[in-house]
Amino acid sequence: MTLFSQVLVLLLASVAVVAIARRQGLPPMLGYLVVGMLLGPLAFGMLPDGAATHTLAEIGVVFLLFTLGLDFSWPRMMAMRREVFGLGAAQLLVIGGSGAAILHVLGVSWPSGIVVGGALAMSSTAIVLHQLTDQSELNRTHGRLAFAVVLFQDLAFVPLLALAGALGNSGGGFTAAALARMAGEGMLALALVLAIGRWVLRPLFYEIAHSRLRELFTLTVLLVVLSCAWITQQVGLPMALGAFLAGMMLAESEYRHQVESSVRPFKELLLGLFFISVGMLLDLRLLYHNFFVVTALLAALLLGKALLVTLVARGFVASNFKAVRTSIVLVGGGEFGVALLTILVQHEALVPERFTQPLLAAIVLSMMLSPLIIRANRRIARLLLGEKGPPGSALEREEAVTDALARREHVVLCGFGRVGQNIARVLESQGFEYIAIDLDPARIRLARNAGDTVLYGDSADEELLQHAGLAAASAVIITFANPAVSVGIVQAVRRLRADVPVLVRTQDDVGLADLNAAGATEVVPETFEASLMLVSQVLMLLDVPVSKVVRTVGDIRAERYATLRGIFRHDGARVVDDTHAFREELRSVVLPPHSWSIGRRIEDARAQGADVTFTAVRRQGITGRQPDGDTELREGDIVVIYGTPEALEHAEAVLLAG
């Protein structure tokens, strides 16, 4: 089969299987895993198992870890050091040690047993983090602990890989000097990446951003990601670790959202290839001939890891429920475990093949089950503990709140960019509720963290409009700049409701006739004055007295539009220069355990130099707007702050690390 034919088959199978998975409500990555399993060299053999395929797949994980690094600044990482080096090390020692001890009883040497035990302890960084992100659980307690564990596993892979390589080359012996040399090279590479991130990346992106060339910005991002990955790879560290550190350094700059927007298309495409490559590892013939052995090993692996991780995690969390959820997320195997076992498979003198081959199949099978297990982690934990708990997961509770709001009188905002958020702030200040619809996942995540009701999807989708409560809406506001997009939304709204007022924002008078013909009630001009005019129209439609509307608009103008400048920057936002009048933006900061600000007041943070406006504190799903200085901050709080990018960066560092 030619290369073109292979690519065509891969695309056809991926589209079909992933579409079926999505329609059945299953994680898309499960579809990719099935494609790899069926079309790989160990099944129908329609896809090659070459080095190029695995390299591209590994680059997909590199981009995933880079984008995750953009969400974890250095102060946040310092606040999580207890979980990373405490829980992560304990998990690896307990599970790896247990596996090594069992194999030693069965006649395997201690060094080889340690490598196999380490392989069993590994979890898939890509699967765990991708699924938790999709479920909006990465910032919850079990998600944060799972992230800390897989990050430590990435670090621990280096000495385990060195040990496996030394055993393979020496037939069972290894030297402490070789391991020390590997550790020294690894520390040097990490220091080099951190130095580049702190003293080179920000000036570099400052110059590139001011060139106003989007293609050059994207090329620079790709160069930075792959260069940092290459540096760590050269000394035996995982490529993804270097990319994660680079992302973490850029997280402290004002360019992180635009950087994330640039790498997202590459990440999604290559990450799909990674999941396909994992599926290709499952040998269906081995599974058929050793079905009961592999099944028993799989059950032992899942149950053993769940039990041991629960016992370890219990010392880091206050409840059994959170410890069990953490263990369930981590029960699956990982790509680094597969890599370690693959090395040992080539040297049967180290570990008999009757152990390694079934173990390899069980680990790959556990990786294929991981998306489903992680998705149901809350229900499984409740079942194991015999608890009922509150109805639904956090995501389900948010959906329940949205459904209840959709049945009440509210405003539907189509588009939650700068103009949409301006309108939302004023509506909120006047006591009106709203449901927004947007297509930017990063912006939606930030807004929902801050307590805003925002749905993901196309505003022209009639089913989504119904879910947003169009039937009970008092008005619909369309804030997209493209008139063609707005026309489609107006037409969709009019097909569902002919009587609801529809207000449309445009940049100029282009498309005015089409919008009026589609049924727009009002078409309003651009920028801040557009926001003010839309707000005044909507408030009057909601029967607010005219005098109060005029006074509200006058107050906003008198404050030099300060109310309208507090937005979450979207992914494709153009970088503004240092003298721009509207550089201020909002940022939400999650307070993990051991953050400096826990137990302290907002005034204490200001005294440490946090020169920003604290606009809200969200605690256990309840949002308190405009908190006073005596408000005491607690673990898990989401603090919403407002200011320039530089002030926000410093304030976040104060909140997390003091």
Secondary structure, DSSP 8 states (H G I E B T S, - for coil): --HHHHHHHHHHHHHHHHHHHHHTT--HHHHHHHHHHHHSTTTT--S---HHHHHHHHHHHHHHHHHHHHT--HHHHHHTHHIIIIIHHHHHHHHHHHHHHHHHHTT--HHHHHHHHHHHH---HHHHHHHHHHTT-TTSHHHHHHHHHHHHHHHHHHHHHHHHHHHHHHTS---HHHHHHHHHHHHHHHHHHHHHHHHTHHHHHHHHHTTT-HHHHHHHHHHHHHHHHHHHHHTT--HHHHHHHHHHHHTTSTTHHHHHHHHHHHHHHHHHHHHHHHHTT--HHHHHHTHHHHHHHHHHHHHHHHHHHHHHHTTTSS-HHHHHHHHHHT-S--HHHHHHHHHHHT-TTTS-HHHHHHHHHHHHHHHHHHHHHHHTHHHHHHHHHT---SSS-HHHHHHHHHHHHHTSSEEEEE--SHHHHHHHHHHHHTT--EEEEES-HHHHHHHHHTT--EEES-TT-HHHHHHTTGGGEEEEEE--S-HHHHHHHHHHHHHH-SSS-EEEE-SSSTTHHHHHHHT-SEEE-SHHHHHHHHHHHHHHHTT--HHHHHHHHHHHHHTTTGGGG-----TT-----TT-TT--EEEEEE--TT-TTTTSBHHHHHHTT--SEEEEEEETTEEEES--TT-B--TT-EEEEEE-HHHHHHHHHHHHH-
